[in-house]
Amino acid sequence: MRLGGKWFETPELEFTAFDAPQIDGTWPQRMAEVRKAVAKASCAVAVAFSCVNDALWTGNQNDLAEMLLRFSRLGSEGLMFRNPDANGYETGRSQNLLRVKF
């Protein structure tokens, strides 16, 4: 594999799944299906698959502030809070998704 003008004998690729819009169900249900598909995946090269973690916010503002600081320090560009009961993927703006950019 060639990347940036360099040849790599054993390339290491990493894919992260954030959602699966083609799958019906709530976001936790869709991500469960993604995790199943990732577990079955096989590739000829070294590939790391991961899924974003679903963390539950307790509703406590101090917990939220700590979560925002922690992810900001890790270099994240923001957080997405989804309504876990919302069924189906929605495009565009939605009452079921809150994006917080740092």
C-alpha positions in Angstrom: 0.0 0.0 0.0 1.2 3.5 -0.8 0.3 6.4 1.4 1.8 9.9 1.1 4.5 8.7 -1.3 5.7 6.0 1.1 5.2 2.2 0.7 4.0 0.2 3.6 4.5 -3.5 3.8 1.7 -4.1 6.4 -0.6 -1.1 6.3 -2.5 -0.4 9.4 -5.9 1.1 8.8 -8.5 2.1 11.3 -12.2 2.6 10.6 -14.7 4.0 13.1 -18.4 3.5 12.8 -20.6 6.3 14.0 -24.0 5.2 12.8 -25.7 2.9 10.3 -28.4 4.8 8.6 -29.5 1.9 6.4 -30.5 -0.2 9.4 -33.9 0.4 11.0 -34.2 0.9 14.7 -32.9 3.2 17.4 -29.3 4.3 17.5 -28.3 1.7 20.1 -30.0 -1.0 18.0 -28.2 0.2 14.8 -24.9 0.2 16.6 -25.4 -3.3 18.0 -25.9 -4.5 14.3 -22.7 -2.6 13.4 -20.8 -4.3 16.2 -22.0 -7.7 14.9 -20.9 -6.9 11.3 -17.5 -5.7 12.6 -17.0 -8.9 14.6 -17.5 -10.9 11.4 -15.3 -8.8 9.2 -12.1 -10.1 7.8 -9.5 -8.4 5.7 -6.2 -9.3 4.0 -4.5 -6.4 5.7 -4.3 -5.3 9.3 -7.4 -3.2 9.9 -8.7 -2.0 13.2 -12.4 -1.6 13.4 -14.1 0.3 16.2 -17.5 1.7 17.1 -18.2 4.8 19.0 -19.2 4.2 22.6 -22.5 5.1 23.9 -22.2 6.9 27.2 -25.2 7.8 29.1 -25.4 11.3 30.5 -27.1 11.2 33.9 -28.6 14.7 33.5 -26.2 16.1 36.1 -24.6 19.3 34.8 -21.4 18.6 36.7 -21.1 15.2 34.9 -21.7 16.9 31.6 -19.0 19.5 32.2 -16.5 16.8 33.2 -17.4 14.8 30.1 -16.9 17.8 27.8 -13.5 18.6 29.4 -12.4 15.0 29.2 -13.2 14.7 25.5 -11.8 18.1 24.7 -8.5 17.1 26.3 -8.4 14.0 24.2 -8.6 16.1 21.1 -12.2 15.5 20.1 -13.9 18.1 18.0 -17.2 17.7 19.8 -19.9 15.4 21.2 -23.2 14.1 19.9 -26.0 13.4 22.2 -28.8 11.2 20.7 -32.2 10.4 21.9 -31.8 6.7 22.5 -35.6 6.1 22.0 -35.7 7.8 18.6 -36.5 5.3 15.8 -34.7 5.5 12.5 -32.0 7.7 11.1 -32.9 11.4 10.5 -31.0 13.6 8.0 -30.6 17.3 8.7 -31.6 19.1 11.9 -33.5 17.0 14.4 -34.9 17.3 17.9 -33.3 13.8 18.5 -29.7 14.9 18.1 -27.7 17.6 19.9 -24.2 18.3 18.6 -21.8 20.1 20.9 -18.7 21.5 19.1 -15.6 22.5 21.1 
